């Protein structure tokens, strides 16, 4: 009689994407790429700032044919390749060795991870382009932005329950878009048509450095390191 009063209806849970309700499926698939995104952003900002710290910015600029795009791309390409390899190792370990649910395939998750890394590097270029010559301040801004991205991405606390201002602010973090792509593609197996806006958002993060490229041209020629 007591059980009939306390629980008159037995609720059955049928989790489609994660039938075992394994919390590691939700946590590891976001926290590990999220850490990589932060490190990629910090490393990119540091590598760019190191040219000014060592007073080599004019030499690199001259050797690249006076092209700020070529100079920055050449400095960041090793970082992109390095972290792309790391994201591949993570995907293989999670989806092949641990056999976490992945409806879209390891290759597609690798593509989304590379887009996330490029988007993070784009933010690093933008931040240093705004505070050009100030490496320490730029690194602090990147660190703050990366930590806020983990808090506001939505996998620890639902975005729908946040303040309306924070709900709009979430669009400014690459990890938020990567998280929604992962949920729709890997867990639910939906078509890319359901996440195309988030794919476009990551592409916009990759292209946003072109806004500050004219400022980089001035910085390579005129701005010195500011401790």
C-alpha positions as CSV (number, residue, x, y, z in Angstrom):
1,X,0.0,0.0,0.0
2,X,2.9,2.4,0.8
3,X,4.6,1.9,-2.5
4,X,1.3,2.4,-4.3
5,X,0.9,5.7,-2.6
6,X,4.6,6.8,-3.0
7,X,5.0,5.7,-6.6
8,X,1.7,4.9,-8.3
9,X,3.2,5.0,-11.7
10,X,6.6,3.4,-12.5
11,X,8.6,5.6,-14.8
12,X,10.8,3.7,-17.4
13,X,13.7,5.5,-18.9
14,X,14.8,4.7,-22.5
15,X,17.8,6.8,-23.3
16,X,18.4,6.5,-27.0
17,X,21.8,8.1,-27.4
18,X,23.3,6.8,-24.2
19,X,21.3,3.7,-23.1
20,X,23.5,3.0,-20.1
21,X,23.2,6.5,-18.8
22,X,27.0,6.6,-18.6
23,X,28.0,10.1,-17.4
24,X,31.4,9.7,-19.0
25,X,29.7,9.8,-22.4
26,X,28.5,13.3,-21.7
27,X,31.6,14.6,-19.8
28,X,34.6,13.2,-21.6
29,X,33.4,14.0,-25.1
30,X,33.2,17.7,-24.3
31,X,35.7,18.3,-21.6
32,X,38.6,16.8,-23.5
33,X,38.1,18.7,-26.7
34,X,37.3,21.8,-24.6
35,X,40.7,21.6,-22.9
36,X,42.3,21.2,-26.4
37,X,40.5,24.2,-27.7
38,X,41.7,26.3,-24.8
39,X,45.3,25.1,-25.2
40,X,45.2,25.7,-28.9
41,X,44.0,29.3,-28.3
42,X,46.7,30.0,-25.7
43,X,49.5,28.4,-27.8
44,X,48.4,30.4,-30.9
45,X,48.3,33.6,-29.0
46,X,51.7,32.9,-27.4
47,X,53.4,32.0,-30.7
48,X,52.1,35.2,-32.3
49,X,53.2,37.3,-29.3
50,X,56.6,35.7,-29.2
51,X,57.5,37.4,-32.5
52,X,57.1,40.8,-30.7
53,X,58.7,39.6,-27.5
54,X,61.8,38.6,-29.3
55,X,61.6,41.6,-31.7
56,X,61.5,39.3,-34.7
57,X,58.1,40.5,-36.1
58,X,59.7,42.6,-38.9
59,X,62.0,39.8,-39.9
60,X,59.2,37.3,-40.2
61,X,57.1,39.8,-42.0
62,X,59.8,40.5,-44.5
63,X,60.6,36.9,-45.1
64,X,56.9,36.1,-45.8
65,X,56.8,38.7,-48.6
66,X,55.2,41.4,-46.5
67,X,52.0,39.4,-46.1
68,X,50.6,39.4,-42.7
69,X,48.3,36.5,-43.6
70,X,51.2,34.3,-44.7
71,X,53.2,35.2,-41.6
72,X,50.5,34.3,-39.1
73,X,49.5,31.2,-41.0
74,X,53.1,29.9,-41.2
75,X,53.5,30.4,-37.4
76,X,50.2,28.7,-36.5
77,X,50.3,25.8,-39.0
78,X,52.5,23.5,-36.7
79,X,50.0,24.2,-33.8
80,X,47.1,23.3,-36.0
81,X,48.7,20.0,-37.1
82,X,49.7,19.1,-33.6
83,X,46.3,19.7,-32.0
84,X,44.5,18.0,-35.0
85,X,46.6,14.9,-34.2
86,X,45.5,15.1,-30.5
87,X,41.9,15.4,-31.4
88,X,42.2,12.4,-33.7
89,X,43.8,10.4,-30.8
90,X,40.9,11.4,-28.5
91,X,38.3,10.5,-31.1
92,X,39.8,7.1,-31.7
93,X,40.2,6.4,-28.0
94,X,36.6,7.4,-27.1
95,X,34.7,5.9,-30.1
96,X,36.9,2.9,-31.0
97,X,38.5,1.7,-27.8
98,X,35.9,2.8,-25.2
99,X,33.1,2.3,-27.7
100,X,31.2,5.5,-26.8
101,X,28.1,6.1,-28.9
102,X,29.0,7.8,-32.2
103,X,26.3,7.7,-34.9
104,X,28.1,9.9,-37.4
105,X,31.5,8.1,-37.4
106,X,34.9,8.9,-36.1
107,X,36.0,10.8,-39.3
108,X,33.1,13.3,-39.0
109,X,33.9,13.9,-35.3
110,X,37.5,14.5,-36.3
111,X,36.3,17.1,-38.9
112,X,34.2,18.9,-36.2
113,X,37.2,18.8,-33.8
114,X,39.5,20.4,-36.4
115,X,36.9,23.1,-37.1
116,X,36.8,23.8,-33.3
117,X,40.6,24.1,-33.2
118,X,40.7,26.4,-36.1
119,X,37.9,28.5,-34.6
120,X,39.8,28.7,-31.3
121,X,42.9,29.9,-33.2
122,X,40.8,32.4,-35.0
123,X,39.8,33.9,-31.7
124,X,43.4,34.0,-30.6
125,X,44.4,35.9,-33.7
126,X,41.5,38.3,-33.1
127,X,42.4,39.0,-29.5
128,X,46.1,39.6,-30.2
129,X,45.1,41.8,-33.2
130,X,43.0,44.0,-30.8
131,X,45.7,44.2,-28.1
132,X,48.6,44.0,-30.5
133,X,52.1,43.9,-28.8
134,X,50.6,43.0,-25.4
135,X,51.2,39.3,-25.2
136,X,50.5,38.9,-21.5
137,X,47.2,40.8,-21.6
138,X,46.1,38.9,-24.7
139,X,46.9,35.5,-23.0
140,X,44.8,36.6,-20.0
141,X,41.9,37.4,-22.2
142,X,42.2,34.1,-24.1
143,X,42.3,32.2,-20.8
144,X,39.2,33.9,-19.4
145,X,37.3,33.4,-22.7
146,X,38.2,29.7,-22.7
147,X,37.1,29.1,-19.1
148,X,33.9,30.9,-19.7
149,X,33.3,28.8,-22.8
150,X,33.3,25.6,-20.7
151,X,30.9,27.2,-18.2
152,X,28.5,28.5,-20.9
153,X,28.7,25.7,-23.4
154,X,25.7,24.0,-21.9
155,X,26.9,20.6,-21.0
156,X,27.3,21.3,-17.3
157,X,24.2,23.6,-16.9
158,X,21.4,23.9,-19.5
159,X,21.5,27.1,-21.5
160,X,17.7,27.3,-21.5
161,X,17.9,27.9,-17.7
162,X,20.4,30.7,-17.9
163,X,19.7,34.4,-18.0
164,X,18.6,35.6,-21.4
165,X,21.8,37.7,-21.7
166,X,23.9,34.6,-21.1
167,X,21.9,32.6,-23.6
168,X,22.9,35.1,-26.3
169,X,26.5,35.3,-25.1
170,X,26.8,31.5,-25.6
171,X,27.0,32.0,-29.3
172,X,30.4,33.7,-28.9
173,X,32.2,30.5,-27.7
174,X,33.3,27.8,-30.2
175,X,32.8,25.0,-27.6
176,X,29.1,25.7,-27.5
177,X,28.7,25.1,-31.2
178,X,30.9,22.0,-31.0
179,X,28.8,20.6,-28.1
180,X,25.6,21.0,-30.1
181,X,27.1,19.4,-33.2
182,X,28.3,16.5,-31.0
183,X,24.9,16.0,-29.4
184,X,23.0,16.1,-32.7
185,X,25.5,14.1,-34.8
186,X,27.2,11.6,-32.5
187,X,24.5,10.9,-29.9
188,X,21.3,11.4,-31.9
189,X,22.5,10.7,-35.4
190,X,20.6,13.6,-36.9
191,X,21.4,15.1,-40.3
192,X,23.8,18.0,-40.7
193,X,20.8,20.1,-41.7
194,X,19.9,20.3,-38.0
195,X,23.3,21.8,-37.0
196,X,24.3,23.8,-40.1
197,X,24.0,27.1,-38.2
198,X,26.6,25.9,-35.7
199,X,28.9,24.7,-38.5
200,X,28.6,28.2,-40.1
201,X,29.4,29.7,-36.7
202,X,32.6,27.8,-36.4
203,X,33.5,28.8,-40.0
204,X,32.8,32.4,-39.0
205,X,35.3,32.1,-36.1
206,X,37.9,30.9,-38.6
207,X,37.3,33.9,-40.9
208,X,37.0,36.5,-38.2
209,X,40.8,37.2,-38.1
210,X,40.5,38.9,-41.5
211,X,38.8,41.8,-39.6
212,X,42.1,42.7,-37.9
213,X,44.5,41.9,-40.7
214,X,44.9,45.6,-41.6
215,X,45.8,46.2,-38.0
216,X,48.4,43.4,-38.1
217,X,50.0,45.1,-41.1
218,X,50.5,48.2,-39.1
219,X,51.7,46.2,-36.1
220,X,54.4,44.3,-38.0
221,X,55.9,47.6,-39.2
222,X,55.3,50.0,-36.3
223,X,54.4,48.4,-33.0
224,X,57.0,47.1,-30.6
225,X,56.6,44.7,-27.6
226,X,54.7,46.1,-24.7
227,X,55.6,44.3,-21.4
